[in-house]
Amino acid sequence: MQKPSGGPRSGVRAMTQAMTREIGSTGVEVYPIGWGPMPLSLGGRPSERDAMAVFRAALDAGVDFWDTADSYCIDDKEPGHGERLIATALKTLGVAGRIRVATKGGMTRPGGSWVRDGRPAHLRKVCEQSLRNLGVEQIFLYQFHWPDPAVPYAESIGALADLQREGKVRHLGISNASPAQLAEALRIVRVESVQNRCSPLDQEDFHNGLVQRCAEARIAYIPYSPMGGGAGKRQMSGNPVLKSLAGDYGVSPYRIVLAWLLGKSPNILPIPGASKAASLTDSAAAARLSLKPGDAAKIDALGR
């Protein structure tokens, strides 16, 4: 795969990040920037033809870790859209053996809303459907999408442990989890990933010790919505600190944020969302950019 190019303007020195990172303790090394194709499956999504162009851009950039979920769809009339789209892309592009695909279960889309469902029976049902959607006999990384307050957390995690024992999933992860929930999950299964929202304006997991705990336990910390998502994305794009740093390095604010995340800890594997090839290519180039310590500290301060 061709690696992305990119770097600062003349006069600003940048160091190159390590070009692969291990997913937890799986022994599987992937490109430091992953991808969340969720925007390809929600409202306002591109055509399948245009979506395939984004998948090709991911391959060209070397991005070989893709994260999806059975709930990435417009509503409950088409569950699994994102998984099936990935399966189509892997088949069309002939790269199934080169891409690591993670998916999640535990959310439903009735009428287009987002509703949690952590019941063991539901998790078993959607995991088996995800296997069919992806066209695989075993899911590489299966993550519990969101804690369900109506179901004891240990019961949901126990259901994932059963699926792993049965060979339906190879590795397990959790998402939208607290430090206490990680500790509870670790008493039941080996956790290889924690996927949480994290951005310069949402740095809770750096302050509550979760990222550090993951690093100590060789668990991949997978931040989603690194630019804040929705309104947060617009807010951070215009943030004066990020705009100034982007100008200094001659790159986009998006690339600055992703480089900042990579520099926080070697177990961090960001998964920016992208529905356009240019956006994905730009994000992938963050793996070749390291911020000076003083510049990283300026972004740290945004979380205070």
FENHUHU-V21777 format. One line per field, one symbol per residue. ss: DSSP state (a for helix, b for strand, c for the rest). psi: psi as a letter, one per 20 degrees, with the letter a starting at -180 (. if undefined). burial: # if it has 24 or more other C-alpha atoms within 12 Angstrom, else .. A space follows every 50 residues. Layout:
ss=???
psi=???
burial=???
//
This chain:
ss=ccccccccccccccccccccbbccccccbbccccbbaaaacccccccaaa aaaaaaaaaaacccbbbcccccccccccccaaaaaaaaaaaaaccaaacb bbbbbcbbcaaaccbbcccaaaaaaaaaaaaaaaccccbbbbbbcccccc ccaaaaaaaaaaaaacccbbbbbbbcccaaaaaaaaccccbbbbbbbcbc cbcaaaaccaaaaaaacccbbbbbccccccaaaaaaaccaaaaaaaaaac ccaaaaaaaaaaaacccbccccbcccaaaaaaaaaaaaccccaaaaaaaa aaac
psi=qpqqrqarrpiopqqpqpjqqqockijpprqhpapojgiiiaqjqrrhgh hhhhghhgghijojoppaqhjnrgajilqjghghggggghggikkhiipp pqrqqjqrlpjiropqnjpghghgghghhhgggikrippgoppogppoii ppghgghhhhhghghijhqgqqrqqlqrhhhggghhigropiqooqpprh inkgihhjjgggggghjlpponprlijhpchhghghhjphghgghgggik rqhghgghhgghihqijpnqmqqpjqghggggghihijppqqghhhhhhg hhi.
burial=..##.###.....#.##########..###############..#..... #########################...#########.##........## #########......#####.###.######.##.#.###########.. ..############...############.###.##..############ ######...######..############...#..##.#.###.##.### ###########################.#############...##.### ....
//
